[in-house]
Amino acid sequence: MSLPSALEQLLPPQLLAQCEPLSCAQETTLFLTGFRPQWMYFVCDGEVVLERHGQNGEVVNLQRCQLGFVGEASLTSAVYHCDARTIVTSDIVRIPIRGLRQALNQDHQFAERWIHMLSSEVRRLRLQNERLSLPKVQSRILHLIETEGREGRYTLGCSVKQLAKQLAVTHEALYRALAQLEKTGRMTRSETEISLEK
């Protein structure tokens, strides 16, 4: 597996040379709460979930990631504060935290790119939180198109079932909401795209 272009554009050459591509089976544990961080992970394909386990056995889902970094907070932490595991077969790149820290300290241009990437991620997560606070499924779909699409069009990079997970709804509820938006003429849909009607 070759490294994704997003990583090649972000990381300096000496750090890219230390990255390790992994093909992970479903239910592969990437890290566990309390362990000393050695790696940060970049999800190329598949899905990774970050979870925290409560004292009474309850599991809180902190993040689901289908593309991008997981474990960024471990860069400045003595231990991992949650568990990470794949929930489907996934292609992942692991990046050594020691090498990442060293590159950030020595390469100011890389440090600026890293800060820009984290700022973009914060903005994306804020939009996601805003979207999930909306009570209606239709409102969440429209918000997704308006905030993450381009010119009223959102490219579906996943199945409807996976999109339902991102919107924190059942896939049945999502199918119904999509059908209703199409029926009322507010949206059109193809296999690869959903678009607002003008």
Summary of the structure (lengths in Angstrom):
residues: 198
radius of gyration: 18.6
end to end distance: 41.8
largest distance: 56.5
contacts: 563
relative contact order: 0.13
helix: 41%
strand: 27%
